[in-house]
Amino acid sequence: MRILAVAEKPSIAKSITEILSGGQFEASNAGRIRNYEFDYPQTRAQFIVTAVAGHVKEHDFDGDFGWKSCEPFALFDARVKSYVPDKNRQLENNLKHLARRADRLMIWTDCDREGEHIGMEIVDIVRTVKRNIPVDRARFSAIIPQQIHNAAQHPVPLNQAQADAVEARTILDLKIGAAFTRMQTLNLQARFGQIAEGQKVISYGPCQFPTLGFVVAQYNRVKAFIPEPFWYIHLALSNPEDPQAETAFTWKRGHLFDYDTALVLYEQVLGDDQRPEATVLSSTMKPTKKWKPLPLTTVELQKAASRLLRIAPKKALDIAERLYQQGFLSYPRTETDQFDPEFDFMTLIQKQKADGGYGAFAAMLEQGGFQRPRNGRNNDKAHPPIHPTAHVANLGGDDKKVYDYIARRFLACCSQDAQGKQTTVEVECGGEEFEATGLIVLARNYLDVYPFDKWNGNHLPDFPPGAKFLPSTCELKEGSTTKPHLLTEADLVTLMDKNGIGTDATIAQHIATIVDRQYVEERVDGLTKYLIPSSLGVGLVEGYDEIGFEKSLSKPYLRRDTERSLVQICDGAKTKNELLTEATDQYKEMFMLARGEFGRVMAVSAFLVQHNMNPRGGGGGGGGGARGAGRGGGGGGGRGGGGGGGRGGGNGRRGGRGDDNDDDGGAFGGGGGGGGGSAAAGGATTNTAAAKSAAAARRAATIAQAQQSMASSVGTPKPRPGDVLCTCGVGAAVGNSDQLQAPFWKCAQSICNYFCWVSSPSSIGPSSIPAKRPYDAVHGGPPRKCRCMKDATQRTSGANAKPENVGRKFWKCAGNEGSPCDFFEWDDQPPNVDQAGPSNANSGECFNVRFVVMFCYGGRS
């Protein structure tokens, strides 16, 4: 019996061959793919092993659904075809050729949803030449002999449900992404060239947009943050033998936002003689431990790569994938954080004894230090946690960092928790209670091989219960709530995983996409890389938020519902067609609303870009002051921050320019003085509701200021009764140009496209030019400009024209560069001022014009 075994990648095919054949095989080339043949006596079969290179097929719309050949909405009902692109024809022909010689087909793709779908693509191609060939599926999690032999000898059926889930997701993403992307791109690029400068596509994706939404939401929290002052009592005792060693006691109240209350309590602690005395209430010691890490999942690897290794999540996954293909790691795409009860740990631990850095630790585990890893809560029933399958010593750069982290994490999981003793001392001073905590590390255990966790001892002196002492320090100190930081890649990975955006294997790609699309910028501060939304990114998210969808496009709810439905398909609770119908209808409704209200998106986006509202402004304003009289609060950090209100009725100063590097001014200049506020005791956490309210207020202010900037102009008087009014309702002004050679009415503020000849009767309000208005301007002037901004050519209508147009002169594009535009104007009619002049796609001036026209006609001003 001949078995055609097809792997997902050429490197996997080679590794499978070497293991199953014992090194005895014949190889031949089929273009960029090598085919292997050998006998496998364990199943009395002859194997033919080949490979593809990921997905063999692609999806696209079936028919003429080009960018300008249909309305974007039509894409929701367009039929989607699956086809083999030209770049994969060689792979397809190789599969067909080998299938003709095979009796069975065995799929060796990666064992996940995507692998099942690729397997189905292979089956479809093979069955075009051998319709009824039986199909098996090899299941494995690592390229090691035990698993490969077991997979070859005990195949299972291919999972059609998982393949259907991928097919449904692919079709949905294509339709939704294409429809919204075309709507965004065609509208924004045609009218606002500045937004799309350097970009060919302004893309939308069902996962990409919620990912961007997380970045923008956190940015808004940072911008809306107002630090709030608080006060706390600091009590400490110095060591006479070592003045640098100080035992600090923490006030059990934490801190208070009311200065007067804090001051009263502080004076109570000081006492009348200003010599506070503390009494030890209790001193307890108890064992404590620092838990060793859980087994490693794909999401945790991405977070650790970003935070600890300073490697982008996508790059870390690519490295792990490559190491897996080379046989050094298990399959790196897994949600499982618990090892199987029968997992063979010792064999893998022994392989790490050869390492010069942690080999001794591996030997210690083998000699009795081993303890079974902790069990997490997740098990995808497909792959074990990520772990090393072989030792490798010749890696370098980021490859070595990733491998060493995985190896150390695995050894740490197999070690014991760190052990210590924690001492807690509670004291009373002036009726207030304080406590100090000390730690003695007794056994570092896993910490010896896992330097990424820190656990340092802090020794406390003996404090017998009932003992009294005079604190060396007793102060009333002032602090303030801490400004939240912008998202890091690790933070974003956590949010996406928590909210079901993407899969463990695709999260990194979605982050890379929003950076590549220039919706988000990466900024490095010290050793940390932060994600900051661009003006376009903020404009798109806040513009869509202005529309008021029932489920926001920039929030995770829609995609989370889709991911849950995909799981239902995998479990057999829902069919592919049911999901496609439900989701398509839902997004159709949202698309229609978005298309009708897209002026809001353009308004916010245009205003942000036009006013250079690149989100690099200063921090929030100073915090509101507490009750009572006293000194004023601090000013806000960064340019544009408002000052905090004083402790009492007075207002704080206007915030000065901060010392951060992001010096770009905000949209609305510096913040106003902060009002005096009343305080309340509590934790120093950011008020989420307040942050949301501030973000909404800022969006409203953005639109309000945009409207105000268009509706009024410094030095332009209001129109008087009887004046000619333009489309905006503002008094029109007389204009002249060498090209038109006659005076005309135009918008006084160069906002709308209003045009009317001075010599013709005009009326209050908008006016249009009839189709064949007599044009009495002097002919023979300079040539008109076409859309290419080139001199148009004048021609005369011939005998083939309509009878009434024969002999009539007209202007059209000269087409000197071989690609004429569609410019056309009759010579006896005035030039179309909407077409003449700079192109909308490239001109900042026309950018402003179009921006305003949208407000004038959109009905949302």
ROKOLLO-88077 format. One record per residue (C-alpha): residue number from 1; x, y, z negated. Coordinates in steps of 0.25 Angstrom, whole numbers. Layout:
N
(NUM; (X; Y; Z))
...
% end
This chain:
861
(1; (0; 0; 0))
(2; (5; 14; 4))
(3; (2; 25; -6))
(4; (3; 40; -1))
(5; (7; 48; -13))
(6; (6; 63; -12))
(7; (12; 72; -22))
(8; (9; 87; -23))
(9; (24; 91; -21))
(10; (36; 85; -14))
(11; (44; 85; -27))
(12; (33; 77; -34))
(13; (33; 67; -22))
(14; (48; 65; -23))
(15; (48; 63; -38))
(16; (36; 53; -37))
(17; (44; 45; -26))
(18; (57; 45; -34))
(19; (49; 39; -47))
(20; (40; 29; -40))
(21; (51; 24; -30))
(22; (62; 23; -39))
(23; (70; 31; -29))
(24; (68; 22; -18))
(25; (60; 29; -7))
(26; (60; 33; 7))
(27; (58; 48; 11))
(28; (54; 55; 23))
(29; (51; 70; 27))
(30; (38; 76; 31))
(31; (42; 90; 33))
(32; (43; 97; 19))
(33; (38; 84; 12))
(34; (46; 71; 10))
(35; (38; 58; 10))
(36; (43; 46; 1))
(37; (40; 31; 3))
(38; (43; 20; -7))
(39; (37; 7; -13))
(40; (31; 7; -26))
(41; (30; -7; -31))
(42; (22; -4; -44))
(43; (10; -2; -35))
(44; (15; -10; -23))
(45; (13; 2; -15))
(46; (22; 10; -5))
(47; (22; 25; -8))
(48; (22; 36; 2))
(49; (25; 49; -6))
(50; (23; 63; -1))
(51; (19; 77; -6))
(52; (12; 89; -2))
(53; (15; 103; -8))
(54; (3; 107; -16))
(55; (-10; 110; -10))
(56; (-10; 105; 5))
(57; (-23; 112; 8))
(58; (-28; 127; 7))
(59; (-42; 133; 6))
(60; (-47; 144; 15))
(61; (-60; 149; 20))
(62; (-66; 141; 32))
(63; (-69; 151; 43))
(64; (-66; 165; 46))
(65; (-65; 172; 33))
(66; (-54; 181; 35))
(67; (-52; 194; 27))
(68; (-59; 203; 36))
(69; (-68; 192; 43))
(70; (-79; 191; 31))
(71; (-84; 197; 19))
(72; (-76; 192; 7))
(73; (-90; 188; 1))
(74; (-91; 178; 12))
(75; (-79; 170; 7))
(76; (-88; 165; -5))
(77; (-96; 156; 5))
(78; (-85; 153; 15))
(79; (-81; 139; 16))
(80; (-67; 135; 11))
(81; (-58; 125; 19))
(82; (-47; 117; 14))
(83; (-36; 115; 24))
(84; (-21; 112; 26))
(85; (-13; 124; 29))
(86; (-2; 124; 40))
(87; (9; 124; 30))
(88; (4; 111; 24))
(89; (1; 104; 38))
(90; (14; 96; 36))
(91; (10; 91; 23))
(92; (-4; 87; 28))
(93; (2; 79; 40))
(94; (12; 72; 31))
(95; (0; 67; 22))
(96; (-8; 62; 34))
(97; (4; 55; 40))
(98; (7; 48; 27))
(99; (-7; 45; 24))
(100; (-9; 36; 36))
(101; (1; 27; 30))
(102; (-5; 26; 16))
(103; (-15; 17; 10))
(104; (-17; 26; -3))
(105; (-15; 41; -7))
(106; (-10; 44; -20))
(107; (-10; 59; -25))
(108; (2; 64; -33))
(109; (-2; 78; -35))
(110; (-1; 86; -48))
(111; (-11; 81; -58))
(112; (-20; 93; -59))
(113; (-32; 99; -52))
(114; (-23; 105; -41))
(115; (-16; 92; -39))
(116; (-30; 85; -37))
(117; (-34; 95; -27))
(118; (-21; 93; -19))
(119; (-23; 78; -20))
(120; (-36; 80; -14))
(121; (-30; 88; -2))
(122; (-20; 77; 0))
(123; (-32; 67; 0))
(124; (-40; 75; 10))
(125; (-28; 76; 20))
(126; (-24; 61; 19))
(127; (-39; 57; 21))
(128; (-39; 64; 34))
(129; (-30; 52; 40))
(130; (-34; 41; 30))
(131; (-48; 44; 25))
(132; (-50; 33; 15))
(133; (-36; 32; 9))
(134; (-37; 29; -7))
(135; (-32; 41; -16))
(136; (-25; 40; -29))
(137; (-20; 50; -39))
(138; (-7; 49; -46))
(139; (-8; 56; -60))
(140; (5; 60; -67))
(141; (10; 72; -75))
(142; (25; 71; -74))
(143; (35; 66; -64))
(144; (41; 55; -72))
(145; (42; 40; -69))
(146; (31; 36; -79))
(147; (20; 45; -74))
(148; (23; 44; -59))
(149; (23; 28; -60))
(150; (11; 28; -68))
(151; (4; 38; -58))
(152; (8; 29; -46))
(153; (3; 17; -53))
(154; (-10; 22; -59))
(155; (-16; 32; -49))
(156; (-30; 39; -52))
(157; (-40; 45; -43))
(158; (-39; 59; -38))
(159; (-47; 69; -46))
(160; (-58; 75; -36))
(161; (-64; 84; -47))
(162; (-51; 91; -50))
(163; (-48; 93; -35))
(164; (-63; 99; -33))
(165; (-60; 109; -45))
(166; (-48; 114; -37))
(167; (-55; 114; -24))
(168; (-66; 122; -31))
(169; (-57; 132; -37))
(170; (-49; 134; -24))
(171; (-61; 137; -16))
(172; (-67; 147; -27))
(173; (-54; 154; -28))
(174; (-53; 156; -13))
(175; (-67; 161; -11))
(176; (-67; 170; -24))
(177; (-52; 175; -22))
(178; (-54; 178; -7))
(179; (-67; 185; -8))
(180; (-63; 194; -20))
(181; (-49; 196; -14))
(182; (-54; 201; 0))
(183; (-64; 210; -7))
(184; (-53; 216; -16))
(185; (-43; 217; -5))
(186; (-51; 222; 6))
(187; (-58; 233; -3))
(188; (-45; 238; -10))
(189; (-35; 237; 1))
(190; (-44; 244; 11))
(191; (-47; 256; 2))
(192; (-36; 256; -8))
(193; (-23; 253; -2))
(194; (-15; 258; -14))
(195; (-21; 246; -22))
(196; (-17; 236; -12))
(197; (-3; 242; -9))
(198; (6; 230; -6))
(199; (-5; 220; -8))
(200; (-12; 212; 3))
(201; (-22; 206; -5))
(202; (-29; 210; -18))
(203; (-33; 196; -23))
(204; (-43; 191; -32))
(205; (-43; 177; -38))
(206; (-52; 171; -49))
(207; (-40; 168; -58))
(208; (-31; 179; -53))
(209; (-41; 190; -57))
(210; (-44; 185; -72))
(211; (-29; 184; -73))
(212; (-28; 199; -69))
(213; (-39; 202; -78))
(214; (-32; 197; -90))
(215; (-20; 206; -87))
(216; (-29; 218; -85))
(217; (-37; 216; -98))
(218; (-24; 215; -106))
(219; (-19; 227; -100))
(220; (-32; 235; -103))
(221; (-31; 230; -118))
(222; (-17; 236; -118))
(223; (-21; 249; -112))
(224; (-33; 250; -121))
(225; (-25; 247; -134))
(226; (-25; 258; -144))
(227; (-15; 255; -156))
(228; (-22; 256; -169))
(229; (-13; 260; -182))
(230; (-14; 251; -194))
(231; (-7; 251; -208))
(232; (-2; 240; -217))
(233; (6; 239; -230))
(234; (20; 233; -228))
(235; (26; 226; -241))
(236; (40; 220; -241))
(237; (50; 215; -251))
(238; (65; 216; -247))
(239; (75; 206; -251))
(240; (86; 212; -261))
(241; (96; 203; -255))
(242; (93; 206; -241))
(243; (86; 219; -238))
(244; (84; 215; -224))
(245; (75; 203; -229))
(246; (61; 208; -232))
(247; (49; 201; -236))
(248; (37; 208; -229))
(249; (23; 206; -234))
(250; (11; 207; -225))
(251; (-1; 215; -230))
(252; (-13; 205; -230))
(253; (-22; 216; -225))
(254; (-13; 216; -213))
(255; (-16; 231; -209))
(256; (-26; 242; -210))
(257; (-31; 251; -199))
(258; (-35; 262; -209))
(259; (-23; 270; -214))
(260; (-31; 275; -227))
(261; (-34; 261; -231))
(262; (-20; 256; -229))
(263; (-15; 268; -236))
(264; (-24; 266; -249))
(265; (-20; 251; -249))
(266; (-5; 255; -247))
(267; (-5; 265; -259))
(268; (-12; 254; -267))
(269; (-1; 245; -264))
(270; (10; 255; -268))
(271; (3; 258; -281))
(272; (4; 271; -289))
(273; (19; 269; -292))
(274; (22; 266; -277))
(275; (29; 254; -282))
(276; (21; 242; -277))
(277; (22; 228; -283))
(278; (19; 215; -277))
(279; (15; 203; -283))
(280; (16; 189; -277))
(281; (3; 182; -276))
(282; (7; 169; -270))
(283; (18; 162; -263))
(284; (15; 150; -254))
(285; (23; 141; -246))
(286; (18; 131; -236))
(287; (23; 123; -224))
(288; (21; 128; -210))
(289; (24; 124; -196))
(290; (26; 130; -182))
(291; (19; 121; -172))
(292; (26; 116; -161))
(293; (21; 119; -147))
(294; (10; 112; -140))
(295; (13; 104; -127))
(296; (15; 113; -115))
(297; (4; 116; -105))
(298; (5; 124; -92))
(299; (-1; 136; -98))
(300; (9; 136; -110))
(301; (20; 134; -101))
(302; (16; 147; -93))
(303; (15; 155; -106))
(304; (28; 150; -112))
(305; (35; 153; -98))
(306; (31; 167; -99))
(307; (33; 170; -113))
(308; (45; 162; -117))
(309; (52; 159; -104))
(310; (49; 172; -97))
(311; (45; 164; -84))
(312; (32; 168; -77))
(313; (21; 157; -79))
(314; (20; 153; -64))
(315; (35; 152; -63))
(316; (36; 143; -75))
(317; (25; 134; -69))
(318; (32; 133; -56))
(319; (45; 129; -63))
(320; (37; 119; -72))
(321; (31; 113; -59))
(322; (45; 112; -52))
(323; (50; 105; -65))
(324; (39; 95; -64))
(325; (41; 92; -50))
(326; (55; 89; -53))
(327; (51; 79; -64))
(328; (56; 88; -76))
(329; (42; 92; -82))
(330; (28; 86; -83))
(331; (17; 92; -75))
(332; (17; 107; -79))
(333; (2; 110; -76))
(334; (-5; 105; -88))
(335; (-15; 110; -99))
(336; (-12; 98; -108))
(337; (-5; 102; -122))
(338; (-5; 88; -128))
(339; (3; 75; -124))
(340; (-3; 62; -122))
(341; (-3; 52; -134))
(342; (6; 43; -126))
(343; (15; 53; -121))
(344; (30; 49; -121))
(345; (37; 60; -128))
(346; (50; 53; -131))
(347; (54; 50; -117))
(348; (53; 65; -113))
(349; (60; 70; -126))
(350; (72; 60; -123))
(351; (74; 67; -110))
(352; (76; 80; -116))
(353; (88; 75; -125))
(354; (97; 78; -114))
(355; (95; 93; -115))
(356; (106; 102; -121))
(357; (96; 112; -127))
(358; (85; 103; -133))
(359; (90; 89; -131))
(360; (94; 88; -146))
(361; (80; 92; -150))
(362; (74; 81; -141))
(363; (83; 71; -147))
(364; (78; 75; -161))
(365; (64; 73; -156))
(366; (68; 59; -152))
(367; (74; 56; -165))
(368; (62; 59; -174))
(369; (58; 73; -172))
(370; (47; 70; -162))
(371; (33; 74; -165))
(372; (21; 73; -155))
(373; (17; 86; -149))
(374; (5; 93; -153))
(375; (-8; 92; -145))
(376; (-14; 104; -139))
(377; (-29; 105; -135))
(378; (-27; 103; -120))
(379; (-26; 91; -112))
(380; (-29; 91; -97))
(381; (-28; 76; -96))
(382; (-19; 78; -84))
(383; (-5; 81; -88))
(384; (3; 81; -101))
(385; (9; 94; -107))
(386; (21; 100; -99))
(387; (34; 93; -104))
(388; (48; 89; -98))
(389; (48; 75; -91))
(390; (64; 75; -89))
(391; (76; 83; -94))
(392; (82; 93; -84))
(393; (95; 100; -87))
(394; (98; 108; -74))
(395; (87; 118; -74))
(396; (90; 133; -74))
(397; (83; 146; -75))
(398; (68; 146; -77))
(399; (67; 131; -74))
(400; (75; 128; -86))
(401; (67; 138; -95))
(402; (54; 131; -91))
(403; (59; 117; -93))
(404; (66; 120; -106))
(405; (54; 126; -111))
(406; (45; 114; -108))
(407; (56; 104; -113))
(408; (57; 112; -126))
(409; (42; 113; -128))
(410; (40; 98; -126))
(411; (51; 95; -136))
(412; (45; 105; -146))
(413; (31; 98; -144))
(414; (38; 85; -148))
(415; (45; 91; -160))
(416; (39; 95; -174))
(417; (33; 108; -178))
(418; (42; 118; -185))
(419; (40; 117; -200))
(420; (42; 128; -211))
(421; (37; 134; -224))
(422; (29; 147; -225))
(423; (29; 155; -237))
(424; (18; 165; -240))
(425; (19; 176; -251))
(426; (7; 184; -255))
(427; (9; 197; -263))
(428; (0; 208; -269))
(429; (4; 222; -270))
(430; (-5; 233; -274))
(431; (-18; 225; -272))
(432; (-14; 221; -258))
(433; (-9; 208; -253))
(434; (3; 205; -244))
(435; (10; 192; -240))
(436; (23; 187; -234))
(437; (26; 175; -226))
(438; (39; 167; -225))
(439; (43; 155; -217))
(440; (54; 144; -219))
(441; (56; 135; -206))
(442; (59; 121; -211))
(443; (60; 114; -198))
(444; (60; 120; -184))
(445; (58; 107; -177))
(446; (52; 111; -163))
(447; (57; 125; -164))
(448; (71; 120; -162))
(449; (68; 116; -148))
(450; (57; 127; -145))
(451; (63; 140; -146))
(452; (51; 147; -141))
(453; (44; 147; -154))
(454; (49; 155; -166))
(455; (48; 152; -181))
(456; (57; 159; -190))
(457; (58; 158; -205))
(458; (55; 170; -214))
(459; (60; 167; -229))
(460; (52; 173; -240))
(461; (58; 176; -254))
(462; (51; 169; -266))
(463; (39; 176; -271))
(464; (34; 169; -283))
(465; (19; 171; -286))
(466; (16; 182; -296))
(467; (30; 188; -293))
(468; (30; 204; -292))
(469; (39; 212; -283))
(470; (41; 226; -278))
(471; (40; 227; -263))
(472; (52; 234; -256))
(473; (43; 239; -245))
(474; (28; 244; -246))
(475; (24; 252; -234))
(476; (11; 256; -227))
(477; (15; 254; -212))
(478; (7; 258; -200))
(479; (6; 249; -187))
(480; (-3; 248; -175))
(481; (-11; 238; -167))
(482; (-2; 232; -157))
(483; (-5; 234; -142))
(484; (-8; 222; -134))
(485; (3; 218; -124))
(486; (0; 216; -109))
(487; (-2; 201; -105))
(488; (11; 193; -102))
(489; (10; 181; -93))
(490; (9; 171; -105))
(491; (-3; 180; -110))
(492; (-10; 179; -97))
(493; (-7; 164; -95))
(494; (-14; 162; -109))
(495; (-26; 171; -105))
(496; (-28; 163; -92))
(497; (-27; 150; -99))
(498; (-36; 154; -110))
(499; (-47; 159; -100))
(500; (-46; 148; -90))
(501; (-40; 157; -78))
(502; (-32; 147; -69))
(503; (-26; 134; -73))
(504; (-14; 131; -81))
(505; (-7; 129; -67))
(506; (-12; 142; -61))
(507; (-12; 152; -72))
(508; (2; 156; -68))
(509; (-1; 158; -53))
(510; (-13; 167; -57))
(511; (-4; 176; -65))
(512; (7; 177; -54))
(513; (-5; 180; -44))
(514; (-9; 193; -51))
(515; (5; 197; -52))
(516; (8; 195; -37))
(517; (-5; 202; -33))
(518; (0; 214; -41))
(519; (-12; 214; -50))
(520; (-2; 212; -62))
(521; (12; 217; -64))
(522; (22; 210; -73))
(523; (30; 219; -83))
(524; (41; 214; -91))
(525; (43; 221; -105))
(526; (55; 215; -112))
(527; (54; 200; -111))
(528; (39; 200; -108))
(529; (32; 201; -95))
(530; (18; 208; -96))
(531; (7; 208; -85))
(532; (2; 222; -82))
(533; (-10; 224; -72))
(534; (-7; 233; -60))
(535; (-17; 244; -56))
(536; (-23; 235; -46))
(537; (-25; 224; -56))
(538; (-32; 233; -66))
(539; (-40; 239; -55))
(540; (-46; 226; -50))
(541; (-49; 220; -64))
(542; (-55; 233; -70))
(543; (-62; 236; -56))
(544; (-69; 222; -57))
(545; (-72; 224; -71))
(546; (-80; 237; -68))
(547; (-89; 229; -59))
(548; (-94; 221; -71))
(549; (-95; 207; -67))
(550; (-102; 197; -76))
(551; (-89; 189; -77))
(552; (-77; 198; -74))
(553; (-68; 194; -62))
(554; (-56; 198; -71))
(555; (-60; 190; -83))
(556; (-58; 175; -84))
(557; (-72; 171; -85))
(558; (-75; 167; -70))
(559; (-63; 159; -68))
(560; (-64; 152; -82))
(561; (-78; 148; -77))
(562; (-72; 142; -64))
(563; (-61; 135; -71))
(564; (-71; 128; -81))
(565; (-79; 124; -68))
(566; (-67; 118; -62))
(567; (-65; 110; -75))
(568; (-79; 105; -73))
(569; (-76; 101; -59))
(570; (-65; 93; -64))
(571; (-74; 86; -75))
(572; (-84; 83; -65))
(573; (-95; 93; -71))
(574; (-95; 102; -59))
(575; (-93; 100; -44))
(576; (-84; 109; -35))
(577; (-96; 114; -27))
(578; (-103; 118; -40))
(579; (-92; 127; -44))
(580; (-90; 133; -31))
(581; (-104; 137; -30))
(582; (-105; 142; -44))
(583; (-92; 150; -43))
(584; (-94; 155; -29))
(585; (-108; 161; -32))
(586; (-102; 168; -45))
(587; (-91; 174; -38))
(588; (-100; 178; -26))
(589; (-109; 186; -36))
(590; (-96; 193; -42))
(591; (-91; 196; -28))
(592; (-103; 203; -24))
(593; (-103; 212; -36))
(594; (-88; 214; -35))
(595; (-90; 218; -20))
(596; (-101; 228; -23))
(597; (-94; 234; -35))
(598; (-80; 234; -29))
(599; (-79; 249; -29))
(600; (-76; 248; -44))
(601; (-64; 239; -42))
(602; (-59; 249; -31))
(603; (-62; 261; -40))
(604; (-54; 255; -52))
(605; (-43; 249; -43))
(606; (-41; 262; -35))
(607; (-41; 271; -47))
(608; (-30; 263; -54))
(609; (-21; 262; -42))
(610; (-23; 276; -38))
(611; (-20; 282; -51))
(612; (-8; 273; -53))
(613; (-15; 266; -65))
(614; (-4; 255; -65))
(615; (-6; 249; -79))
(616; (7; 253; -85))
(617; (1; 264; -94))
(618; (4; 266; -108))
(619; (-2; 259; -120))
(620; (-14; 262; -128))
(621; (-17; 274; -136))
(622; (-14; 276; -151))
(623; (-23; 269; -161))
(624; (-35; 276; -168))
(625; (-31; 282; -181))
(626; (-37; 277; -194))
(627; (-46; 285; -204))
(628; (-41; 296; -212))
(629; (-31; 307; -211))
(630; (-17; 306; -207))
(631; (-7; 305; -196))
(632; (-11; 302; -181))
(633; (-10; 289; -174))
(634; (1; 286; -164))
(635; (0; 289; -149))
(636; (-3; 278; -139))
(637; (8; 270; -133))
(638; (11; 273; -118))
(639; (7; 284; -109))
(640; (-8; 287; -110))
(641; (-11; 281; -124))
(642; (-19; 290; -133))
(643; (-15; 293; -147))
(644; (-20; 286; -159))
(645; (-30; 294; -168))
(646; (-24; 299; -181))
(647; (-28; 294; -195))
(648; (-40; 303; -197))
(649; (-48; 312; -188))
(650; (-37; 317; -179))
(651; (-34; 312; -165))
(652; (-20; 307; -162))
(653; (-11; 312; -151))
(654; (-12; 309; -136))
(655; (-3; 297; -134))
(656; (11; 300; -128))
(657; (18; 293; -118))
(658; (23; 279; -124))
(659; (36; 273; -122))
(660; (32; 261; -114))
(661; (37; 259; -100))
(662; (24; 260; -93))
(663; (23; 275; -91))
(664; (12; 275; -80))
(665; (1; 284; -85))
(666; (-13; 278; -87))
(667; (-25; 282; -79))
(668; (-30; 292; -88))
(669; (-17; 299; -94))
(670; (-14; 299; -108))
(671; (-24; 295; -119))
(672; (-31; 304; -128))
(673; (-29; 306; -142))
(674; (-34; 294; -151))
(675; (-46; 297; -160))
(676; (-45; 295; -175))
(677; (-51; 282; -178))
(678; (-56; 274; -190))
(679; (-49; 261; -193))
(680; (-53; 248; -198))
(681; (-45; 237; -204))
(682; (-42; 224; -196))
(683; (-32; 217; -187))
(684; (-24; 225; -177))
(685; (-30; 218; -165))
(686; (-34; 225; -152))
(687; (-49; 228; -151))
(688; (-53; 220; -138))
(689; (-66; 227; -137))
(690; (-60; 241; -138))
(691; (-50; 236; -127))
(692; (-61; 232; -118))
(693; (-68; 245; -120))
(694; (-56; 253; -118))
(695; (-53; 245; -105))
(696; (-67; 248; -100))
(697; (-66; 262; -103))
(698; (-54; 263; -96))
(699; (-60; 257; -83))
(700; (-72; 267; -84))
(701; (-62; 278; -86))
(702; (-55; 274; -74))
(703; (-67; 274; -65))
(704; (-72; 287; -72))
(705; (-59; 294; -69))
(706; (-59; 289; -55))
(707; (-73; 294; -52))
(708; (-69; 307; -59))
(709; (-57; 309; -50))
(710; (-65; 307; -38))
(711; (-78; 315; -42))
(712; (-70; 328; -46))
(713; (-58; 335; -41))
(714; (-50; 346; -48))
(715; (-53; 360; -41))
(716; (-64; 354; -32))
(717; (-77; 362; -35))
(718; (-90; 355; -36))
(719; (-98; 356; -23))
(720; (-109; 367; -23))
(721; (-123; 365; -17))
(722; (-122; 365; -2))
(723; (-108; 360; -1))
(724; (-104; 348; 8))
(725; (-102; 336; -1))
(726; (-94; 324; 2))
(727; (-97; 310; -1))
(728; (-92; 311; -15))
(729; (-102; 323; -17))
(730; (-90; 333; -19))
(731; (-90; 345; -10))
(732; (-83; 343; 3))
(733; (-71; 351; 8))
(734; (-68; 355; 22))
(735; (-56; 348; 29))
(736; (-48; 349; 41))
(737; (-38; 340; 49))
(738; (-30; 341; 62))
(739; (-36; 328; 67))
(740; (-51; 332; 65))
(741; (-49; 347; 69))
(742; (-62; 351; 63))
(743; (-66; 355; 48))
(744; (-73; 344; 41))
(745; (-79; 341; 27))
(746; (-72; 331; 18))
(747; (-72; 327; 3))
(748; (-66; 338; -5))
(749; (-58; 328; -13))
(750; (-54; 318; -2))
(751; (-62; 308; -9))
(752; (-73; 303; 0))
(753; (-73; 301; 16))
(754; (-83; 313; 18))
(755; (-82; 320; 32))
(756; (-90; 330; 39))
(757; (-88; 340; 49))
(758; (-89; 355; 44))
(759; (-96; 359; 56))
(760; (-107; 348; 55))
(761; (-119; 349; 45))
(762; (-116; 343; 32))
(763; (-124; 339; 21))
(764; (-122; 336; 6))
(765; (-117; 322; 4))
(766; (-110; 312; 13))
(767; (-110; 314; 28))
(768; (-106; 304; 39))
(769; (-102; 306; 53))
(770; (-112; 302; 64))
(771; (-107; 291; 73))
(772; (-105; 301; 85))
(773; (-104; 314; 79))
(774; (-99; 325; 89))
(775; (-85; 327; 87))
(776; (-81; 342; 91))
(777; (-67; 342; 86))
(778; (-56; 346; 96))
(779; (-51; 334; 103))
(780; (-37; 332; 107))
(781; (-31; 332; 93))
(782; (-22; 322; 87))
(783; (-25; 307; 88))
(784; (-33; 301; 77))
(785; (-27; 291; 67))
(786; (-32; 277; 67))
(787; (-32; 268; 55))
(788; (-17; 264; 57))
(789; (-14; 279; 55))
(790; (-9; 280; 69))
(791; (-13; 289; 81))
(792; (-25; 283; 87))
(793; (-27; 282; 102))
(794; (-38; 289; 110))
(795; (-45; 281; 121))
(796; (-58; 283; 130))
(797; (-69; 273; 130))
(798; (-70; 265; 143))
(799; (-81; 260; 152))
(800; (-83; 248; 142))
(801; (-88; 257; 131))
(802; (-102; 260; 128))
(803; (-108; 270; 138))
(804; (-109; 281; 128))
(805; (-94; 279; 124))
(806; (-88; 278; 138))
(807; (-77; 289; 139))
(808; (-77; 292; 125))
(809; (-64; 294; 118))
(810; (-60; 286; 105))
(811; (-48; 284; 96))
(812; (-43; 270; 92))
(813; (-30; 264; 86))
(814; (-18; 264; 95))
(815; (-14; 251; 90))
(816; (1; 254; 92))
(817; (6; 243; 83))
(818; (-3; 232; 89))
(819; (-13; 232; 78))
(820; (-23; 243; 80))
(821; (-33; 247; 69))
(822; (-48; 248; 72))
(823; (-48; 263; 72))
(824; (-58; 269; 82))
(825; (-64; 283; 83))
(826; (-72; 291; 94))
(827; (-64; 303; 99))
(828; (-77; 312; 99))
(829; (-79; 309; 84))
(830; (-72; 314; 72))
(831; (-61; 305; 66))
(832; (-65; 296; 55))
(833; (-59; 302; 43))
(834; (-61; 289; 35))
(835; (-52; 282; 45))
(836; (-42; 293; 49))
(837; (-31; 296; 39))
(838; (-23; 286; 30))
(839; (-27; 272; 29))
(840; (-35; 268; 17))
(841; (-26; 256; 14))
(842; (-14; 264; 13))
(843; (-17; 278; 9))
(844; (-18; 283; -5))
(845; (-27; 294; 0))
(846; (-37; 285; 6))
(847; (-36; 276; -6))
(848; (-41; 288; -14))
(849; (-52; 291; -4))
(850; (-57; 277; -4))
(851; (-57; 276; -19))
(852; (-66; 288; -20))
(853; (-75; 284; -10))
(854; (-78; 271; -17))
(855; (-82; 279; -29))
(856; (-91; 288; -21))
(857; (-99; 277; -14))
(858; (-98; 265; -25))
(859; (-109; 270; -33))
(860; (-101; 267; -46))
(861; (-94; 281; -48))
% end
